[in-house]
Amino acid sequence: MTALTAPRSVSATGFERMLLAAAVGVDQFVAARLERRAASASPVPAQTAATDARSDALAMGSVGMLPR
């Protein structure tokens, strides 16, 4: 990354400070969400169960046995 130097002191406007504060809030939200998702169990068992149920239903439907 390249840093540019200004010939004079430049202060941030109120709008720029507000944008920076919003960016910090979004970063904190995303970091917390990523930590929560990493700690939770993976959805693989639920997907496997749903896939098994679907394949069983397809097999039953292929021989003419439909669910009630």
Chimera marker file (.cmm) of the C-alpha trace (Angstrom):
<marker_set name="trace">
<marker id="1" x="0.000" y="0.000" z="0.000" r="1" g="1" b="0" radius="0.5"/>
<marker id="2" x="1.279" y="3.482" z="-0.772" r="1" g="1" b="0" radius="0.5"/>
<marker id="3" x="0.932" y="6.370" z="1.648" r="1" g="1" b="0" radius="0.5"/>
<marker id="4" x="0.603" y="9.867" z="0.269" r="1" g="1" b="0" radius="0.5"/>
<marker id="5" x="1.782" y="12.817" z="2.266" r="1" g="1" b="0" radius="0.5"/>
<marker id="6" x="-0.125" y="16.065" z="2.345" r="1" g="1" b="0" radius="0.5"/>
<marker id="7" x="1.728" y="19.378" z="2.267" r="1" g="1" b="0" radius="0.5"/>
<marker id="8" x="-0.538" y="20.674" z="5.055" r="1" g="1" b="0" radius="0.5"/>
<marker id="9" x="-2.458" y="19.240" z="7.978" r="1" g="1" b="0" radius="0.5"/>
<marker id="10" x="-5.808" y="17.850" z="6.905" r="1" g="1" b="0" radius="0.5"/>
<marker id="11" x="-8.549" y="16.985" z="9.367" r="1" g="1" b="0" radius="0.5"/>
<marker id="12" x="-11.378" y="14.563" z="8.742" r="1" g="1" b="0" radius="0.5"/>
<marker id="13" x="-14.831" y="15.999" z="8.246" r="1" g="1" b="0" radius="0.5"/>
<marker id="14" x="-17.785" y="14.908" z="10.325" r="1" g="1" b="0" radius="0.5"/>
<marker id="15" x="-19.071" y="12.798" z="7.441" r="1" g="1" b="0" radius="0.5"/>
<marker id="16" x="-15.724" y="11.016" z="7.090" r="1" g="1" b="0" radius="0.5"/>
<marker id="17" x="-15.631" y="10.307" z="10.831" r="1" g="1" b="0" radius="0.5"/>
<marker id="18" x="-19.154" y="8.917" z="10.607" r="1" g="1" b="0" radius="0.5"/>
<marker id="19" x="-18.126" y="6.650" z="7.724" r="1" g="1" b="0" radius="0.5"/>
<marker id="20" x="-15.108" y="5.404" z="9.678" r="1" g="1" b="0" radius="0.5"/>
<marker id="21" x="-17.278" y="4.682" z="12.722" r="1" g="1" b="0" radius="0.5"/>
<marker id="22" x="-19.746" y="2.767" z="10.531" r="1" g="1" b="0" radius="0.5"/>
<marker id="23" x="-16.902" y="0.770" z="8.992" r="1" g="1" b="0" radius="0.5"/>
<marker id="24" x="-15.619" y="-0.160" z="12.459" r="1" g="1" b="0" radius="0.5"/>
<marker id="25" x="-19.109" y="-1.303" z="13.434" r="1" g="1" b="0" radius="0.5"/>
<marker id="26" x="-19.461" y="-3.440" z="10.318" r="1" g="1" b="0" radius="0.5"/>
<marker id="27" x="-16.019" y="-4.975" z="10.893" r="1" g="1" b="0" radius="0.5"/>
<marker id="28" x="-16.920" y="-5.871" z="14.482" r="1" g="1" b="0" radius="0.5"/>
<marker id="29" x="-20.247" y="-7.372" z="13.385" r="1" g="1" b="0" radius="0.5"/>
<marker id="30" x="-18.607" y="-9.498" z="10.690" r="1" g="1" b="0" radius="0.5"/>
<marker id="31" x="-15.848" y="-10.676" z="13.027" r="1" g="1" b="0" radius="0.5"/>
<marker id="32" x="-18.387" y="-11.688" z="15.688" r="1" g="1" b="0" radius="0.5"/>
<marker id="33" x="-20.505" y="-13.521" z="13.115" r="1" g="1" b="0" radius="0.5"/>
<marker id="34" x="-17.501" y="-15.393" z="11.739" r="1" g="1" b="0" radius="0.5"/>
<marker id="35" x="-16.492" y="-16.451" z="15.248" r="1" g="1" b="0" radius="0.5"/>
<marker id="36" x="-20.038" y="-17.670" z="15.966" r="1" g="1" b="0" radius="0.5"/>
<marker id="37" x="-20.196" y="-19.630" z="12.720" r="1" g="1" b="0" radius="0.5"/>
<marker id="38" x="-16.803" y="-21.220" z="13.356" r="1" g="1" b="0" radius="0.5"/>
<marker id="39" x="-17.928" y="-22.363" z="16.810" r="1" g="1" b="0" radius="0.5"/>
<marker id="40" x="-21.240" y="-23.872" z="15.652" r="1" g="1" b="0" radius="0.5"/>
<marker id="41" x="-21.660" y="-27.412" z="14.389" r="1" g="1" b="0" radius="0.5"/>
<marker id="42" x="-21.566" y="-27.964" z="10.681" r="1" g="1" b="0" radius="0.5"/>
<marker id="43" x="-24.863" y="-28.599" z="8.869" r="1" g="1" b="0" radius="0.5"/>
<marker id="44" x="-23.557" y="-31.801" z="7.266" r="1" g="1" b="0" radius="0.5"/>
<marker id="45" x="-25.608" y="-34.239" z="9.438" r="1" g="1" b="0" radius="0.5"/>
<marker id="46" x="-28.848" y="-32.380" z="8.620" r="1" g="1" b="0" radius="0.5"/>
<marker id="47" x="-27.979" y="-32.318" z="4.925" r="1" g="1" b="0" radius="0.5"/>
<marker id="48" x="-27.157" y="-36.012" z="4.973" r="1" g="1" b="0" radius="0.5"/>
<marker id="49" x="-30.466" y="-36.848" z="6.663" r="1" g="1" b="0" radius="0.5"/>
<marker id="50" x="-32.400" y="-34.736" z="4.145" r="1" g="1" b="0" radius="0.5"/>
<marker id="51" x="-30.554" y="-36.321" z="1.229" r="1" g="1" b="0" radius="0.5"/>
<marker id="52" x="-31.270" y="-39.806" z="2.560" r="1" g="1" b="0" radius="0.5"/>
<marker id="53" x="-34.967" y="-39.004" z="3.046" r="1" g="1" b="0" radius="0.5"/>
<marker id="54" x="-35.199" y="-37.569" z="-0.461" r="1" g="1" b="0" radius="0.5"/>
<marker id="55" x="-33.475" y="-40.538" z="-2.082" r="1" g="1" b="0" radius="0.5"/>
<marker id="56" x="-35.762" y="-42.915" z="-0.160" r="1" g="1" b="0" radius="0.5"/>
<marker id="57" x="-38.810" y="-40.968" z="-1.345" r="1" g="1" b="0" radius="0.5"/>
<marker id="58" x="-37.566" y="-41.017" z="-4.934" r="1" g="1" b="0" radius="0.5"/>
<marker id="59" x="-36.990" y="-44.763" z="-4.752" r="1" g="1" b="0" radius="0.5"/>
<marker id="60" x="-40.470" y="-45.351" z="-3.359" r="1" g="1" b="0" radius="0.5"/>
<marker id="61" x="-41.987" y="-43.074" z="-6.009" r="1" g="1" b="0" radius="0.5"/>
<marker id="62" x="-40.208" y="-44.881" z="-8.818" r="1" g="1" b="0" radius="0.5"/>
<marker id="63" x="-42.053" y="-48.101" z="-7.943" r="1" g="1" b="0" radius="0.5"/>
<marker id="64" x="-45.392" y="-46.336" z="-7.533" r="1" g="1" b="0" radius="0.5"/>
<marker id="65" x="-45.536" y="-45.999" z="-3.762" r="1" g="1" b="0" radius="0.5"/>
<marker id="66" x="-46.450" y="-42.424" z="-2.944" r="1" g="1" b="0" radius="0.5"/>
<marker id="67" x="-46.521" y="-40.892" z="0.540" r="1" g="1" b="0" radius="0.5"/>
<marker id="68" x="-49.905" y="-40.408" z="2.195" r="1" g="1" b="0" radius="0.5"/>
<link id1="1" id2="2" r="1" g="1" b="0" radius="0.2"/>
<link id1="2" id2="3" r="1" g="1" b="0" radius="0.2"/>
<link id1="3" id2="4" r="1" g="1" b="0" radius="0.2"/>
<link id1="4" id2="5" r="1" g="1" b="0" radius="0.2"/>
<link id1="5" id2="6" r="1" g="1" b="0" radius="0.2"/>
<link id1="6" id2="7" r="1" g="1" b="0" radius="0.2"/>
<link id1="7" id2="8" r="1" g="1" b="0" radius="0.2"/>
<link id1="8" id2="9" r="1" g="1" b="0" radius="0.2"/>
<link id1="9" id2="10" r="1" g="1" b="0" radius="0.2"/>
<link id1="10" id2="11" r="1" g="1" b="0" radius="0.2"/>
<link id1="11" id2="12" r="1" g="1" b="0" radius="0.2"/>
<link id1="12" id2="13" r="1" g="1" b="0" radius="0.2"/>
<link id1="13" id2="14" r="1" g="1" b="0" radius="0.2"/>
<link id1="14" id2="15" r="1" g="1" b="0" radius="0.2"/>
<link id1="15" id2="16" r="1" g="1" b="0" radius="0.2"/>
<link id1="16" id2="17" r="1" g="1" b="0" radius="0.2"/>
<link id1="17" id2="18" r="1" g="1" b="0" radius="0.2"/>
<link id1="18" id2="19" r="1" g="1" b="0" radius="0.2"/>
<link id1="19" id2="20" r="1" g="1" b="0" radius="0.2"/>
<link id1="20" id2="21" r="1" g="1" b="0" radius="0.2"/>
<link id1="21" id2="22" r="1" g="1" b="0" radius="0.2"/>
<link id1="22" id2="23" r="1" g="1" b="0" radius="0.2"/>
<link id1="23" id2="24" r="1" g="1" b="0" radius="0.2"/>
<link id1="24" id2="25" r="1" g="1" b="0" radius="0.2"/>
<link id1="25" id2="26" r="1" g="1" b="0" radius="0.2"/>
<link id1="26" id2="27" r="1" g="1" b="0" radius="0.2"/>
<link id1="27" id2="28" r="1" g="1" b="0" radius="0.2"/>
<link id1="28" id2="29" r="1" g="1" b="0" radius="0.2"/>
<link id1="29" id2="30" r="1" g="1" b="0" radius="0.2"/>
<link id1="30" id2="31" r="1" g="1" b="0" radius="0.2"/>
<link id1="31" id2="32" r="1" g="1" b="0" radius="0.2"/>
<link id1="32" id2="33" r="1" g="1" b="0" radius="0.2"/>
<link id1="33" id2="34" r="1" g="1" b="0" radius="0.2"/>
<link id1="34" id2="35" r="1" g="1" b="0" radius="0.2"/>
<link id1="35" id2="36" r="1" g="1" b="0" radius="0.2"/>
<link id1="36" id2="37" r="1" g="1" b="0" radius="0.2"/>
<link id1="37" id2="38" r="1" g="1" b="0" radius="0.2"/>
<link id1="38" id2="39" r="1" g="1" b="0" radius="0.2"/>
<link id1="39" id2="40" r="1" g="1" b="0" radius="0.2"/>
<link id1="40" id2="41" r="1" g="1" b="0" radius="0.2"/>
<link id1="41" id2="42" r="1" g="1" b="0" radius="0.2"/>
<link id1="42" id2="43" r="1" g="1" b="0" radius="0.2"/>
<link id1="43" id2="44" r="1" g="1" b="0" radius="0.2"/>
<link id1="44" id2="45" r="1" g="1" b="0" radius="0.2"/>
<link id1="45" id2="46" r="1" g="1" b="0" radius="0.2"/>
<link id1="46" id2="47" r="1" g="1" b="0" radius="0.2"/>
<link id1="47" id2="48" r="1" g="1" b="0" radius="0.2"/>
<link id1="48" id2="49" r="1" g="1" b="0" radius="0.2"/>
<link id1="49" id2="50" r="1" g="1" b="0" radius="0.2"/>
<link id1="50" id2="51" r="1" g="1" b="0" radius="0.2"/>
<link id1="51" id2="52" r="1" g="1" b="0" radius="0.2"/>
<link id1="52" id2="53" r="1" g="1" b="0" radius="0.2"/>
<link id1="53" id2="54" r="1" g="1" b="0" radius="0.2"/>
<link id1="54" id2="55" r="1" g="1" b="0" radius="0.2"/>
<link id1="55" id2="56" r="1" g="1" b="0" radius="0.2"/>
<link id1="56" id2="57" r="1" g="1" b="0" radius="0.2"/>
<link id1="57" id2="58" r="1" g="1" b="0" radius="0.2"/>
<link id1="58" id2="59" r="1" g="1" b="0" radius="0.2"/>
<link id1="59" id2="60" r="1" g="1" b="0" radius="0.2"/>
<link id1="60" id2="61" r="1" g="1" b="0" radius="0.2"/>
<link id1="61" id2="62" r="1" g="1" b="0" radius="0.2"/>
<link id1="62" id2="63" r="1" g="1" b="0" radius="0.2"/>
<link id1="63" id2="64" r="1" g="1" b="0" radius="0.2"/>
<link id1="64" id2="65" r="1" g="1" b="0" radius="0.2"/>
<link id1="65" id2="66" r="1" g="1" b="0" radius="0.2"/>
<link id1="66" id2="67" r="1" g="1" b="0" radius="0.2"/>
<link id1="67" id2="68" r="1" g="1" b="0" radius="0.2"/>
</marker_set>
